[in-house]
């Protein structure tokens, strides 16, 4: 996986995990891979993998059962609340990139409407 150098890697992996939750790839109560497996999967340092789970736990997205592992929250409400902020980041990125290319807001809306008709 290629990471964006302008965003910390742990945040990018956290977003990938959140997206998997939103898409139903990961389900409430499901056990997450071990820290070591996560580090191998995303080719990150094991300390980074541990930080990812720690941050997700602070956000209420997962919890750790001592000796058993880390699990996705059982709260479907918590998972559904992830969608809005993630969509906002996508929109913010889109607007920033399009503005950098010289498009104004009206042009962006026109392009989106045209794409929606395809």
N, CA and C atoms as an extended XYZ file, in Angstrom:
354
Properties=species:S:1:pos:R:3:atomname:S:1:resname:S:1:resid:I:1 pbc="F F F"
N         0.839       -1.179        0.000 N   UNK     1
C         0.000        0.000        0.000 CA  UNK     1
C         0.884        1.241        0.000 C   UNK     1
N         0.479        2.229       -0.770 N   UNK     2
C         1.209        3.500       -0.807 CA  UNK     2
C         0.513        4.501        0.099 C   UNK     2
N         1.312        5.179        0.893 N   UNK     3
C         0.765        6.169        1.810 CA  UNK     3
C         1.038        7.571        1.302 C   UNK     3
N         0.142        8.486        1.647 N   UNK     4
C         0.301        9.904        1.352 CA  UNK     4
C         1.311       10.462        2.352 C   UNK     4
N         2.387       11.028        1.849 N   UNK     5
C         3.454       11.506        2.734 CA  UNK     5
C         3.054       12.720        3.573 C   UNK     5
N         1.977       13.395        3.201 N   UNK     6
C         1.578       14.593        3.949 CA  UNK     6
C         0.647       14.286        5.127 C   UNK     6
N         0.241       13.023        5.258 N   UNK     7
C        -0.659       12.624        6.343 CA  UNK     7
C         0.019       11.503        7.129 C   UNK     7
N         0.028       11.582        8.465 N   UNK     8
C         0.658       10.514        9.241 CA  UNK     8
C         0.096        9.132        8.876 C   UNK     8
N         0.982        8.156        8.789 N   UNK     9
C         0.595        6.806        8.374 CA  UNK     9
C        -0.478        6.225        9.296 C   UNK     9
N        -0.335        6.435       10.596 N   UNK    10
C        -1.306        5.829       11.513 CA  UNK    10
C        -2.719        6.358       11.248 C   UNK    10
N        -2.837        7.631       10.857 N   UNK    11
C        -4.158        8.188       10.537 CA  UNK    11
C        -4.718        7.577        9.263 C   UNK    11
N        -3.851        7.322        8.293 N   UNK    12
C        -4.298        6.723        7.040 CA  UNK    12
C        -4.796        5.296        7.265 C   UNK    12
N        -4.085        4.531        8.082 N   UNK    13
C        -4.525        3.162        8.373 CA  UNK    13
C        -5.807        3.194        9.201 C   UNK    13
N        -5.908        4.122       10.137 N   UNK    14
C        -7.147        4.264       10.903 CA  UNK    14
C        -8.324        4.523        9.969 C   UNK    14
N        -8.129        5.389        8.983 N   UNK    15
C        -9.198        5.674        8.019 CA  UNK    15
C        -9.568        4.429        7.216 C   UNK    15
N        -8.574        3.627        6.858 N   UNK    16
C        -8.866        2.386        6.127 CA  UNK    16
C        -9.712        1.441        6.978 C   UNK    16
N        -9.376        1.333        8.240 N   UNK    17
C       -10.153        0.473        9.139 CA  UNK    17
C       -11.571        1.021        9.298 C   UNK    17
N       -11.696        2.329        9.456 N   UNK    18
C       -13.019        2.946        9.573 CA  UNK    18
C       -13.838        2.706        8.306 C   UNK    18
N       -13.197        2.803        7.161 N   UNK    19
C       -13.904        2.566        5.898 CA  UNK    19
C       -14.383        1.118        5.819 C   UNK    19
N       -13.565        0.180        6.285 N   UNK    20
C       -13.977       -1.224        6.299 CA  UNK    20
C       -15.193       -1.421        7.203 C   UNK    20
N       -15.269       -0.668        8.281 N   UNK    21
C       -16.437       -0.730        9.162 CA  UNK    21
C       -17.675       -0.182        8.463 C   UNK    21
N       -17.523        0.961        7.821 N   UNK    22
C       -18.643        1.589        7.119 CA  UNK    22
C       -19.177        0.676        6.019 C   UNK    22
N       -18.266        0.019        5.306 N   UNK    23
C       -18.654       -0.851        4.194 CA  UNK    23
C       -19.136       -2.229        4.642 C   UNK    23
N       -19.012       -2.518        5.931 N   UNK    24
C       -19.452       -3.821        6.433 CA  UNK    24
C       -18.432       -4.932        6.256 C   UNK    24
N       -17.221       -4.587        5.836 N   UNK    25
C       -16.159       -5.587        5.705 CA  UNK    25
C       -15.766       -6.073        7.100 C   UNK    25
N       -15.713       -5.144        8.042 N   UNK    26
C       -15.550       -5.474        9.458 CA  UNK    26
C       -16.906       -5.265       10.116 C   UNK    26
N       -17.277       -6.153       11.015 N   UNK    27
C       -18.602       -6.083       11.618 CA  UNK    27
C       -18.515       -5.866       13.131 C   UNK    27
N       -19.600       -5.350       13.736 N   UNK    28
C       -19.603       -5.122       15.181 CA  UNK    28
C       -19.242       -6.394       15.947 C   UNK    28
N       -18.339       -6.237       16.909 N   UNK    29
C       -17.929       -7.359       17.738 CA  UNK    29
C       -16.848       -8.247       17.144 C   UNK    29
N       -16.509       -8.020       15.885 N   UNK    30
C       -15.506       -8.855       15.218 CA  UNK    30
C       -14.113       -8.601       15.790 C   UNK    30
N       -13.351       -9.677       15.899 N   UNK    31
C       -11.979       -9.532       16.383 CA  UNK    31
C       -11.109       -8.951       15.277 C   UNK    31
N       -10.309       -7.967       15.640 N   UNK    32
C        -9.376       -7.351       14.699 CA  UNK    32
C        -8.081       -8.156       14.681 C   UNK    32
N        -7.298       -8.025       13.610 N   UNK    33
C        -6.012       -8.733       13.565 CA  UNK    33
C        -5.116       -8.298       14.730 C   UNK    33
N        -4.191       -9.159       15.085 N   UNK    34
C        -3.236       -8.800       16.135 CA  UNK    34
C        -2.431       -7.585       15.685 C   UNK    34
N        -1.806       -6.935       16.633 N   UNK    35
C        -0.958       -5.780       16.317 CA  UNK    35
C         0.114       -6.178       15.312 C   UNK    35
N         0.703       -7.336       15.531 N   UNK    36
C         1.748       -7.829       14.625 CA  UNK    36
C         1.200       -8.044       13.211 C   UNK    36
N         0.029       -8.676       13.111 N   UNK    37
C        -0.594       -8.900       11.796 CA  UNK    37
C        -0.930       -7.588       11.102 C   UNK    37
N        -1.439       -6.636       11.874 N   UNK    38
C        -1.763       -5.323       11.316 CA  UNK    38
C        -0.505       -4.664       10.767 C   UNK    38
N         0.588       -4.759       11.528 N   UNK    39
C         1.866       -4.171       11.101 CA  UNK    39
C         2.342       -4.803        9.799 C   UNK    39
N         2.210       -6.111        9.687 N   UNK    40
C         2.641       -6.815        8.474 CA  UNK    40
C         1.736       -6.458        7.296 C   UNK    40
N         0.428       -6.468        7.521 N   UNK    41
C        -0.533       -6.179        6.451 CA  UNK    41
C        -0.292       -4.816        5.820 C   UNK    41
N        -0.065       -3.808        6.649 N   UNK    42
C         0.093       -2.448        6.138 CA  UNK    42
C         1.548       -1.992        6.055 C   UNK    42
N         2.454       -2.933        6.328 N   UNK    43
C         3.889       -2.652        6.240 CA  UNK    43
C         4.272       -1.433        7.087 C   UNK    43
N         3.810       -1.477        8.341 N   UNK    44
C         4.133       -0.403        9.278 CA  UNK    44
C         4.874       -0.988       10.478 C   UNK    44
N         5.508       -0.133       11.233 N   UNK    45
C         6.208       -0.516       12.448 CA  UNK    45
C         5.188       -1.052       13.466 C   UNK    45
N         5.532       -2.093       14.224 N   UNK    46
C         4.605       -2.601       15.243 CA  UNK    46
C         4.154       -1.533       16.248 C   UNK    46
N         5.013       -0.570       16.544 N   UNK    47
C         4.608        0.525       17.440 CA  UNK    47
C         3.523        1.385       16.803 C   UNK    47
N         3.602        1.551       15.479 N   UNK    48
C         2.567        2.295       14.754 CA  UNK    48
C         1.254        1.526       14.807 C   UNK    48
N         1.325        0.216       14.618 N   UNK    49
C         0.124       -0.623       14.687 CA  UNK    49
C        -0.515       -0.526       16.073 C   UNK    49
N         0.300       -0.550       17.112 N   UNK    50
C        -0.225       -0.425       18.476 CA  UNK    50
C        -0.889        0.938       18.672 C   UNK    50
N        -0.290        1.971       18.106 N   UNK    51
C        -0.864        3.318       18.220 CA  UNK    51
C        -2.216        3.389       17.509 C   UNK    51
N        -2.318        2.726       16.364 N   UNK    52
C        -3.576        2.711       15.607 CA  UNK    52
C        -4.694        2.158       16.487 C   UNK    52
N        -4.451        1.009       17.112 N   UNK    53
C        -5.477        0.416       17.966 CA  UNK    53
C        -5.759        1.283       19.193 C   UNK    53
N        -4.728        1.886       19.751 N   UNK    54
C        -4.916        2.761       20.915 CA  UNK    54
C        -5.814        3.943       20.552 C   UNK    54
N        -5.539        4.566       19.399 N   UNK    55
C        -6.337        5.725       18.965 CA  UNK    55
C        -7.775        5.313       18.642 C   UNK    55
N        -7.938        4.162       17.984 N   UNK    56
C        -9.288        3.679       17.674 CA  UNK    56
C       -10.058        3.384       18.962 C   UNK    56
N        -9.343        2.875       19.948 N   UNK    57
C        -9.980        2.597       21.237 CA  UNK    57
C       -10.415        3.896       21.920 C   UNK    57
N        -9.579        4.921       21.850 N   UNK    58
C        -9.934        6.222       22.432 CA  UNK    58
C       -11.166        6.820       21.758 C   UNK    58
N       -11.353        6.499       20.470 N   UNK    59
C       -12.521        6.994       19.730 CA  UNK    59
C       -13.752        6.110       19.940 C   UNK    59
N       -13.601        5.026       20.690 N   UNK    60
C       -14.730        4.134       20.945 CA  UNK    60
C       -15.029        3.181       19.809 C   UNK    60
N       -14.118        3.040       18.876 N   UNK    61
C       -14.337        2.212       17.693 CA  UNK    61
C       -13.966        0.753       17.960 C   UNK    61
N       -13.071        0.535       18.901 N   UNK    62
C       -12.712       -0.829       19.261 CA  UNK    62
C       -12.423       -0.891       20.757 C   UNK    62
N       -12.271       -2.100       21.254 N   UNK    63
C       -11.926       -2.301       22.663 CA  UNK    63
C       -11.033       -3.528       22.758 C   UNK    63
N       -10.239       -3.569       23.810 N   UNK    64
C        -9.310       -4.676       24.001 CA  UNK    64
C        -9.760       -5.520       25.185 C   UNK    64
N        -9.768       -6.837       24.971 N   UNK    65
C       -10.004       -7.787       26.056 CA  UNK    65
C        -8.651       -8.400       26.373 C   UNK    65
N        -8.171       -8.137       27.547 N   UNK    66
C        -6.842       -8.599       27.949 CA  UNK    66
C        -6.693      -10.104       27.708 C   UNK    66
N        -5.654      -10.441       26.972 N   UNK    67
C        -5.359      -11.840       26.676 CA  UNK    67
C        -6.149      -12.414       25.514 C   UNK    67
N        -7.139      -11.682       25.021 N   UNK    68
C        -7.970      -12.185       23.924 CA  UNK    68
C        -7.777      -11.421       22.621 C   UNK    68
N        -7.480      -10.131       22.721 N   UNK    69
C        -7.268       -9.346       21.517 CA  UNK    69
C        -8.104       -8.084       21.484 C   UNK    69
N        -8.143       -7.489       20.304 N   UNK    70
C        -8.862       -6.236       20.085 CA  UNK    70
C       -10.072       -6.523       19.211 C   UNK    70
N       -11.197       -5.921       19.562 N   UNK    71
C       -12.462       -6.191       18.899 CA  UNK    71
C       -13.137       -4.890       18.468 C   UNK    71
N       -13.906       -4.989       17.386 N   UNK    72
C       -14.713       -3.862       16.915 CA  UNK    72
C       -15.821       -3.619       17.935 C   UNK    72
N       -16.158       -2.370       18.158 N   UNK    73
C       -17.250       -2.038       19.066 CA  UNK    73
C       -18.534       -2.752       18.654 C   UNK    73
N       -19.378       -3.028       19.621 N   UNK    74
C       -20.688       -3.618       19.336 CA  UNK    74
C       -21.703       -2.540       18.959 C   UNK    74
N       -21.333       -1.289       19.134 N   UNK    75
C       -22.251       -0.169       18.915 CA  UNK    75
C       -22.377        0.169       17.426 C   UNK    75
N       -23.504       -0.200       16.841 N   UNK    76
C       -23.747        0.145       15.435 CA  UNK    76
C       -23.907        1.657       15.276 C   UNK    76
N       -24.365        2.316       16.342 N   UNK    77
C       -24.506        3.778       16.307 CA  UNK    77
C       -23.135        4.443       16.147 C   UNK    77
N       -22.145        3.963       16.885 N   UNK    78
C       -20.784        4.504       16.777 CA  UNK    78
C       -20.255        4.319       15.361 C   UNK    78
N       -20.497        3.145       14.799 N   UNK    79
C       -20.012        2.854       13.444 CA  UNK    79
C       -20.711        3.745       12.419 C   UNK    79
N       -22.031        3.918       12.550 N   UNK    80
C       -22.758        4.740       11.575 CA  UNK    80
C       -22.337        6.206       11.640 C   UNK    80
N       -21.878        6.659       12.806 N   UNK    81
C       -21.428        8.045       12.944 CA  UNK    81
C       -20.094        8.302       12.244 C   UNK    81
N       -19.396        7.257       11.832 N   UNK    82
C       -18.114        7.419       11.141 CA  UNK    82
C       -18.289        7.960        9.728 C   UNK    82
N       -19.441        7.687        9.146 N   UNK    83
C       -19.675        8.010        7.736 CA  UNK    83
C       -19.609        9.507        7.440 C   UNK    83
N       -20.239       10.326        8.265 N   UNK    84
C       -20.283       11.775        8.033 CA  UNK    84
C       -18.911       12.423        7.991 C   UNK    84
N       -18.101       12.231        9.041 N   UNK    85
C       -16.765       12.839        9.020 CA  UNK    85
C       -15.882       12.336        7.875 C   UNK    85
N       -16.033       11.055        7.526 N   UNK    86
C       -15.229       10.526        6.430 CA  UNK    86
C       -15.660       11.169        5.105 C   UNK    86
N       -16.966       11.314        4.910 N   UNK    87
C       -17.467       11.965        3.697 CA  UNK    87
C       -16.987       13.414        3.637 C   UNK    87
N       -16.979       14.086        4.772 N   UNK    88
C       -16.533       15.478        4.812 CA  UNK    88
C       -15.077       15.604        4.392 C   UNK    88
N       -14.233       14.659        4.837 N   UNK    89
C       -12.816       14.701        4.448 CA  UNK    89
C       -12.649       14.482        2.945 C   UNK    89
N       -13.459       13.579        2.375 N   UNK    90
C       -13.400       13.336        0.929 CA  UNK    90
C       -13.801       14.602        0.178 C   UNK    90
N       -14.869       15.236        0.618 N   UNK    91
C       -15.344       16.464       -0.030 CA  UNK    91
C       -14.315       17.582        0.105 C   UNK    91
N       -13.754       17.739        1.296 N   UNK    92
C       -12.737       18.778        1.506 CA  UNK    92
C       -11.538       18.565        0.590 C   UNK    92
N       -11.126       17.316        0.455 N   UNK    93
C        -9.981       16.993       -0.412 CA  UNK    93
C       -10.326       17.302       -1.875 C   UNK    93
N       -11.535       16.902       -2.284 N   UNK    94
C       -11.987       17.158       -3.655 CA  UNK    94
C       -11.986       18.659       -3.950 C   UNK    94
N       -12.575       19.435       -3.057 N   UNK    95
C       -12.655       20.885       -3.267 CA  UNK    95
C       -11.260       21.498       -3.325 C   UNK    95
N       -10.377       21.083       -2.434 N   UNK    96
C        -9.012       21.622       -2.425 CA  UNK    96
C        -8.290       21.301       -3.730 C   UNK    96
N        -8.410       20.066       -4.197 N   UNK    97
C        -7.738       19.657       -5.435 CA  UNK    97
C        -8.314       20.393       -6.646 C   UNK    97
N        -9.637       20.496       -6.703 N   UNK    98
C       -10.277       21.167       -7.834 CA  UNK    98
C        -9.955       22.664       -7.836 C   UNK    98
N        -9.921       23.276       -6.670 N   UNK    99
C        -9.558       24.689       -6.561 CA  UNK    99
C        -8.130       24.894       -7.046 C   UNK    99
N        -7.257       23.983       -6.663 N   UNK   100
C        -5.859       24.057       -7.099 CA  UNK   100
C        -5.747       23.950       -8.622 C   UNK   100
N        -6.670       23.202       -9.234 N   UNK   101
C        -6.682       23.069      -10.694 CA  UNK   101
C        -7.346       24.258      -11.384 C   UNK   101
N        -7.890       25.176      -10.596 N   UNK   102
C        -8.461       26.385      -11.174 CA  UNK   102
C        -9.971       26.371      -11.333 C   UNK   102
N       -10.645       25.356      -10.793 N   UNK   103
C       -12.101       25.297      -10.897 CA  UNK   103
C       -12.736       26.116       -9.778 C   UNK   103
N       -13.851       26.783      -10.113 N   UNK   104
C       -14.621       27.439       -9.062 CA  UNK   104
C       -15.738       26.486       -8.628 C   UNK   104
N       -16.482       26.887       -7.614 N   UNK   105
C       -17.494       26.004       -7.045 CA  UNK   105
C       -18.572       25.629       -8.063 C   UNK   105
N       -18.992       26.582       -8.869 N   UNK   106
C       -20.022       26.307       -9.882 CA  UNK   106
C       -19.535       25.271      -10.892 C   UNK   106
N       -18.273       25.397      -11.323 N   UNK   107
C       -17.700       24.410      -12.244 CA  UNK   107
C       -17.680       23.022      -11.603 C   UNK   107
N       -17.338       22.979      -10.332 N   UNK   108
C       -17.303       21.696       -9.617 CA  UNK   108
C       -18.682       21.054       -9.601 C   UNK   108
N       -19.704       21.855       -9.307 N   UNK   109
C       -21.074       21.330       -9.279 CA  UNK   109
C       -21.497       20.812      -10.647 C   UNK   109
N       -21.131       21.532      -11.693 N   UNK   110
C       -21.456       21.104      -13.053 CA  UNK   110
C       -20.812       19.762      -13.355 C   UNK   110
N       -19.550       19.617      -13.017 N   UNK   111
C       -18.832       18.363      -13.257 CA  UNK   111
C       -19.477       17.216      -12.474 C   UNK   111
N       -19.829       17.471      -11.218 N   UNK   112
C       -20.457       16.434      -10.396 CA  UNK   112
C       -21.795       16.016      -10.994 C   UNK   112
N       -22.600       16.987      -11.426 N   UNK   113
C       -23.900       16.672      -12.024 CA  UNK   113
C       -23.741       15.861      -13.299 C   UNK   113
N       -22.767       16.235      -14.126 N   UNK   114
C       -22.525       15.495      -15.366 CA  UNK   114
C       -22.089       14.066      -15.066 C   UNK   114
N       -21.220       13.899      -14.101 N   UNK   115
C       -20.756       12.557      -13.722 CA  UNK   115
C       -21.903       11.727      -13.165 C   UNK   115
N       -22.805       12.376      -12.450 N   UNK   116
C       -23.947       11.677      -11.876 CA  UNK   116
C       -24.911       11.152      -12.920 C   UNK   116
N       -24.920       11.761      -14.086 N   UNK   117
C       -25.802       11.332      -15.179 CA  UNK   117
C       -25.221       10.167      -15.967 C   UNK   117
N       -23.924        9.947      -15.832 N   UNK   118
C       -23.270        8.880      -16.614 CA  UNK   118
C       -23.661        7.514      -16.133 C   UNK   118
